[in-house]
């Protein structure tokens, strides 16, 4: 896997390093090295998301042979063709590989369960298990035998392959493929008849190939990698109505060549400013060794990287600045021919550690801002739901008021009949002599009470209607006041028409957290 995002960062910082090539523009190379595991994975399971994809071992072998032959015809090495398959990894990497394999198996099981739950029609044959690409398995043993026989047949029958040294380092040889390639280069350089102007080209997908290539200190070294791998869009064949993955024609592929000799020149210019400040002799080869050490601090497959050092957080420029400051205070280079000077390295880390507090504080502020942003957004989501509920029921609001008014008037009529009996009884006395005297008063009193009841009925209907309107208006006013309070707490937050637009607060750095949050909002 190598250093995460290192290849992309290097290509963007030094844009002239990588170039898209075609067959008519490829320079001549003496040696071609293939890190085979990337080829094996791409030819056996190009699309892990497609649970219906099936492929046989013979098809995998044919794809691998075709891929190798296309790469060979593209570069046309003049002296050496070296194919390296990963063997048993060093102990420092075994835990990482074990974790990847467990995760791969669990992911495949989860995808299969989801496909069955959705009713996806699955083929009767078994799916290829990528964990078979492990040293010592039956699949790798069969691949090694087929690959060895195919390479011998090509060297005997194909004129393009004749006159070259064809070397195959299989899974039975310990070590990762790229490291076995570097061992071969170092062994070749140790020979007295070695040509220092040998032009090397290494194919592989790992970012740490940049480190391995430049640490060889070869003046002519390039890395080859393709821009695309396979077309994983499923199509239906005419003969068999099943999903297959069609391999893209190699002529349609775009390949990139990254020239490490040019990278050496970029690095020489990068650290040229400290040349006159050093108390010892300036040596570009030692600068390259120290640069590789700094790159491995960002990430590698064998040691845990520093927790606050990430390429997307501009870790490499920070390491460069720290190195430029500390190197003039030392009595030599940190990496002395492959041996780490711990006392000098300690001074480098001590100066680098001064940035840890600021880095962790910035991360804490970003996390706090993100958490507060989520909380505020949750409150506004509730407000928007309330507004939506009111707007949905707005059309039925007048009808509801009318129905409520009719029900209230009916209740008032019933109360009026009961209250009328009580009112009449209030004006009647037990004295029969006073009946005639109070007859006129009773008549006038009944008329006055009826008039007042009619007035109260109309007034009560208006009060009920106003109360219901006020209830809705109060809810809207509450939402508006709540929004104003949120605006006062965060001036950059604006609420308009139920949509929330959030921009960064003043002085806030653009990080991966707010970028992800913006994507979620979109």
HUKAHU-V559969 format. One line per field, one symbol per residue. phi: phi as a letter, one per 30 degrees, with the letter a starting at -180 (. if undefined). psi: psi as a letter, one per 30 degrees, with the letter a starting at -180 (. if undefined). A space follows every 10 residues. Layout:
phi: ???
psi: ???
This chain:
phi: .iddiddddd dddbdddcbd cbddcdddbd bbccdddddd dddcbdbddc dcdbacdddd dddddddddd ddddchdcbb bccbcdcddd edcddddddd dddddddddd ddddddddid dcddddddcd dddbejdddd dddddddddd dddddcccdd cdicdcbbcd ddcdjdeddd dddddddddd ddddddcdcc bcclcddddd ddddddiddb bbccacdbcb dcddbcdddc dbdbccdddd dddccccccd dddddddddd cddcddcddb ddbddddddd ddddddddla dcbddddccb ddchddeddd ddddddddcc clddccijcd dddddddddd dddddddddd dddddddddd dddddddddd dddddddddd ddcddcdddd dddddddddd dddddddddd ddddddcccd dddcdddcdd dddddddddd dddddddddd dddddddddd dddddddddd dddddddddb ddcbcbhicc cbcddeiddd bddddddddd dd
psi: eakkgeeeee eeeiffekkk llffgklkke kkkkjfeeee eefeifjffj ffkkkleeee eeeeeeeeee eefeeikfek jkkjkkakll effeeeeeee eeeeeeeeee eeeeeeefgk jklfllkkjf ffikkfleee eeeeeeeeee eeeefefkff fkgljjkjja ffkllleeee eeeeeeeeff kfgkjfgkkk kkklfkfffe eeefffgkfj klkklleldl jgkklkleek ilklkkkkkf ffkkkkkjjf eeeeeeeeee gffgeffkgl kkjeeeeeee eeeeeffekl ffkklkfgjk efgheeeeee eeeeefeffl galejihfkk jeeeeeeeee eefffeeeee eeeeeeeeee eeeeeeeeef eeeeeeeeee eegeegeeee eeeeeeeeee eeeeeeeefe eeeefffklf jffgeeegee eeeeeeeeee eeeeeeeeee eeeeeeeeee eeeeeeeeee eeeeeeeeej ffkkkkhfkk kklklkgkkj lfefeeeeee e.
